[in-house]
């Protein structure tokens, strides 16, 4: 536990340099690989699971999430803030945290076990992947960590049943890719929020996807991003759109139409952007993480003529924004 405590202290240290943070995460990954007995890489570790709700990534890809420095750091710090805030409200009972889609390591909460005691934190851990759940059970069977576990469930998070929904204080699920595509962050969040108390804390608190024009200005990492319109938001309030009259995200039968006036001076390419409010003071913005890189969807960012962007959020064959151009009617 001493090694874990040292690494956790670095991750939570807001004055730590990016190099120090990455070194701490690399060491944490080595520790977790050793504790779980996961050895090397291979096809078996890369097997994704396609569920009705979306893609559940394989064990190797889940383990590699630690390589995304700011994603890992921001989420771990956000979870720490959320647990501390909840403990301050009811210091006499443990915080009950439901982690949906843990991967093999429960990465975003595991380092924090060095900061709390089992009487302060209890975990309900849910994972669908066979190899990941085996590694997870091996990790939490260790005497230093077993006391933190309420239960470990091998299940599809979108069909999960719990006897104690009303006791859960925090829902943690990072089962996403940029622009909320492919993986099942949306259906997992929608389903679980419908089961939990109205005051449950969701992490990430809010995920926003928008439309923007993006230009590369020449230097490494030198980009110009011009927002054009928000599209959708996922939070405890639901899966909504701030730019539609009904607040919904549309369907294939009834898509939304977004008028984009010609702005040829903007140039660049048309992209979908992702912004994540993890919790409290922790945010992930444009290009800070693999979760918030821009997805290029059209070569013309500003448009030489007026355009209508027709869109909805679809779930089949996989989750994501489905869009096309609609001609602008002549006056």
FENJO-V909053 format. One record per helix or strand. SS is the DSSP state (helix for helix, strand for strand). FROM is the first residue (numbers start at 1). TO is the last residue. If there is no record, write none. Layout:
SS	FROM	TO
SS	FROM	TO
This chain:
helix	2	12
helix	18	36
helix	43	46
strand	49	50
strand	55	56
helix	59	67
helix	69	89
strand	95	100
helix	107	114
strand	121	127
helix	130	140
helix	146	148
strand	149	154
helix	157	159
helix	165	167
strand	170	172
helix	178	180
strand	182	183
helix	185	195
strand	201	203
strand	206	216
strand	223	235
strand	238	240
strand	256	260
strand	269	279
strand	282	284
strand	295	298
strand	307	314
strand	319	326
